[in-house]
Amino acid sequence: RRRRRALAGAPGPAAASADAARYAAFLGAFAGAYVLLDEGIARGLGKKKTAAWRAAASGACAAPAVLLLGRKQRHTSLAIYLLLRGATLLVRVGNKPLPPSASSSSSSSSEAPSSSSSLPAAARAPTKPGAARAPTKAGGDREAEVLRAKAADASLQRQRLVRRLLTPTRWEHGDTLLMCLAASQITYSWIIKPHTLPAAFVRFLNRHGGHDLWFYDAARELASRPAGVTGPVKALVGTPHEGLVGAHPCDWAHPGTTCDGNAAAFFPAALARALPVYLPVYLVPALLVHGRKLLPGANNPGASLLWKKLATGCLRSSTFLALYCTLCWRGACVGFQLTGRLGPSTIPGFAWMGGLATLVEKKSRRMELALYCVSRAAESFALCLPEWGLVPKRRSSLAVSSSPGKLKPRLGPRYDLVMLCAASAAICHCYSDSKGAHRDVFRSKYLSVLDFILGSDGVERGSIRHSPSASDLVARAVAASPSLPALPTVSSLQAALPSLTASISMPQLPSLPQPAAAMLQPAAAAASLAASQAAAAAAGCAGAI
């Protein structure tokens, strides 16, 4: 068994344990460095002054902890994927609704009396000849309010400009467009330059492509031929199509069958290959999250609904993968029929049709698929640039080997580290900067992971804390000790909130003459504010417990 594992290239138990230890050390070092830098910058330069950029700087400085995974190991794929994630989060921040304009407040402040005649005599004339006039406190407050309004209007103008620039990202099917672009590059690299893709990804494509290896080799050989060159295809030796002369791959790809008929026959087989891929993807998390709720019975009336959602999601994703492969091959056939040959530009020019299969998936999953495929396509595109002659090979940080799917890192600039620092800065900026004002751009599951790693409380106050974990430990200790009184539950506190709010709310004032009512209005407003603050404090206590 160990010999078979070694021949297959799979890591053994010792290597897997070492990898797990290295990743644990990386996450621990990253989280510790991030929290240390965040709190240090806040203490040294002030929380308010650094609230807009402190988390981004801390995340960028903590990213080099990835070197614990291996100083000579490159993480280009991970860096590109995280960089795209960070860019997506920043785009979501830029597309957030605009706040109301502050022009009304600035206009009202500008209408305030500013002439010297409206000021008291003591403030109009200096006490001594040549002495500077000291501004009054009211005048200073008005000037500060005007400056704040101008700053708010300038910030609003910048946000409007950003939203105009990000208009394409708000297209309804922008994720499908990204998927089509990624499908074009991935299909080109898979057929013509498979060494620019990871080996595991190439094996995945070979399996779901639905053909033998000689088929892909023959297509690669035909695509590499210059225009007008014909002759027997060497990759077809030993196959039923040996000795076939021709530049049109449909002659041996599906002999005796039309392109539409071949696509119709390909889809069911592709669906059968895709189902085993997505079944554990949906089943394992459902078992971990729902557990006994999946067991049918009188005690679990919602089990049938859970199984229905599980089957629907698995079937939808499997249909997406099968349709993706089918449309890619059908698009290639369209290119062969229009051009009459298979060239380097035929595949990327027509294989983009596979990206249209993204419309089958749920809207919430389309961007996830697009980001993953775009990261693979971007890495492959960067590795193709030196081979196309667009970038000198000596500047490439990855040396391409002759064996498919294997990349040998060469000593050079760590561009992957630079991308990881930028990605970490973008993600941490959206996570914690401005006291967590942009945390709503995260999906709940990703936010939970970041809260677990970096700190699950205190972001809104400009700090990092783990008080919910501590409170859970205290609650468990109190519940386990019979001598200590039990803490109130969240439900009991929430049930008591209405009565607490009613008891401290301000009663309605009786009818009073106009002068008396005007005198009592400030007191009534202050009492109502105190009541709302007390209710909010009670709600905060309930949430903390």
C-alpha positions, 0 to 999 in steps of 0.5 A: 500500500505504501508503495502504491501511494508513493507511485501515485504521488499521494502524501503519506500519513507523516507528510499529511501530519506535517502539512497540517502542523505547518498550516496550523502554525501559519494560521496561528502566526498570522492571527497573532501577528494581526492582532498584535499589530492592530492593537499596537497601532491603535495604542500608538497612533490612536484608534480614531485616527487609524480606524480607516486603515489599521486593519489593512496595514496589519493584515498586509504585515501579517501575510508573510507568515505564509513562509512557515509553509516552506520558504522555497514553496510558491503559493501562486494559486492560493495568492491569485484566488485570495487576491480575487476574493479581496478584490471582490470584497472591495467591489462590494464595498464600492457598490454599497448604497450612498449615504445621504448628502450633507449639503442640507446641513452645510446650507443650514450652517451657512445661513447662521449669522456670521457678521460681526454685528450679530456678535456681542459687543465684547466679541466684536471689539478687541480689548486692546489696540492691535490685539487679535479677536478671539472667536467665540465658542459658538462661532468655532462650533459652526466652523467645525460643522461647516468643515465636517459637512464639506468633508462629507460632501467630498467623500460622497463625491468620491463614492459616486465616482467609484460607483460609476467606475464599478458599473460593469460589476453590477451587471446582472450576469457579470458572473457568467461573463467572467465564467465565459472568459475563464472557460476560454483560457482554461480550455486553451491551456488544457488542450494546447499547454497543459503544463500551465495548469496544476496536475490535479486540475488537468486530471480532473479535466481529462476525466470529465472531458469524456475522452481517452488521452490519445484524443487530447494528444491528437487535438494538441498535435493538430492545433500545433501544426502550421496552417496548410500542413496536412498528414497522418496524426502521430497521436492516432497511431494504435487507435481505430483512426490510425492513418487518418489524414485531415485537419478537421477533428470532427472526422475522428472525434465523432465519426458517423455522427453529427455535432448536435447528435454527439452533444446530445449523446455526450450529456447523459454520460457527463452527468453520470460522471459529475454526480459522484463529484457533487454528492459528497460535496452536499452530503458530508456538510449536511450530515455534519450540520443537520445530523439526526434531523436527516433521519425520517420519522415523526420526530423529524417532520422537516427531514423530507424537506432537507433531503429534497433541498440536498437532492436538488442542489446536487442535481443542479451542480452536477447538471452545471458541470455536465452542461459545461463540458458539453457546451465546450465541445459543442463550441469547439465543433462550431469553430471547426465548422466555421474555420475548417481547421483546428488552430491555436485560436479556434479553441479559445475563440469558441470554447467560451460557450461552456461558461453559459452553463453557469446560468443553471446554478443558483445565483449565490453560487455563480460568483463562487464558481467564477472566482475559482475558474478565473483564478485558475485562468489567470495563473495559466495566462500568466504562465503562457505569457513567456511562451507567447513571447510577451514577457521575457522568460527570465522574469517569470517566477515559475519555470515550466517543466516539460512534464504536464502539470509540474511547475518548478519554482526558480529563485526570483522575486516572490510575486506570490508573497506580494499578492498575498500581502495585497489580498490580506490587506483587502480582506482585513480592511473589509473585515475590521476597518472603520469599526467593522462598517464593511463586514456586511460584504462577507457571506456569513460562513466566511465571516464566521471563519474569520471571527474564529481565527482573528477574534469574534467580538470587539470589532465594532468598538475598534478592538479584538476580543474573544469574550463570547468564547469566555462567556461560554466557558463561564456559563458552562462552569456555572451550569456544571456547579450546583452551588452557584446560581444559574445565569439568565438565558438569552430568551428570558432576557429578551422576554423581559425587554418589553416590560423593561422598556415600558417601565422606563419609557416617558409617559405622555405629557398632558395638554399644557399652554404653549409656553410651558410645553415649549419649556418642557420639550427638552426635558421630554427629549432627554428622558426619551433618549435615556429610555432608549439608551437603557433599552439598548444597554439591556439588549446588549447585555442579553446578546453578550450573555 
